[in-house]
Amino acid sequence: MVTRLGRIGFSELDARTLADHFLDAERRGKPSHGVARIAWLETFADLDPVARPVKVTSTTGFDLWEGRGALGYLTLAAICDDLEANPPSPVRVVAAARCFPTGMLGYWVRRLADAGLASLLTATSPARLAHPDGGEPLAGTNPLAIGLPNPGGEPIVVDVSMGAVTHGDVLRGVARPEELVPFGGAQAHKAFALAIGLQGWVESFVGEEHGAVLVTALPCHDGFVAALRERADGLRLPGDR
């Protein structure tokens, strides 16, 4: 896989970063975000495998990154590297412009949870969800991921797309494009409302470009996950394999 990504033009380090993400998706039962994405990347006419993201603004509680042509995966990897080296004190908002595709958002908040940070991450995509009453697509699938650290064991990782299926399912041929609608059936207006709200939230930071916004913090209290796992008594919780 690293060799195949190298043929596209990625450095060995970037290829390994991408491969780890794809393989983690496969291990966690999300093949829509796994190895099949490599064939999708190979179709990108304007792919620039040597582009590097840049942090263009940094204040006490806010950072702004520009993808500068780099894949969203690699922009979020750079952001995670930066946050692990310079943890927030206590909270930081990080916005990333031109950050697409971002992959399985749970991967990134899990990484930060393993570093002891509680995080909430969302990212936008091309408009793919129409209003439940019909019409043209108005919002991306705009997933929302939350990572909660657990000093004594596995974190909680929530990763929910607003679509009944994912775009990756369509790419893999296991779902039809017309099935990509807000989830919830008769309650689909709730997922649509979330998709619109998250779209506006991200665009308020980065404009109409596809982007991501991360809120991350050093928890003041960190016993929630351990207590929840004890009460759940072995039940599978969000993010477990």
Buried (B, 14 or more C-beta within 10 A) or exposed (E): BBEBBBEBEBEEEBBBBBBBBBEBBEEBEBBBBBBBBBEEBEEEEEBEBEBEBEBEEBEEEEBBBBBBBBBBBBBBBBBBEBBBEEBBEEBBBBBBBBBBBBBBBBBBBBBBBBBBBBBBBBBBBEBBBBBBEEEEBBBBBBBBBBBBBBEEEBBBBBBBBBBBBBBBBBBBEBBEEEEBBBBBEEEBEEBBBBBBBBBEBBBEBBEEBBBBBBBBBBBEEBEBBBEBBEEEEEEEBBBEE
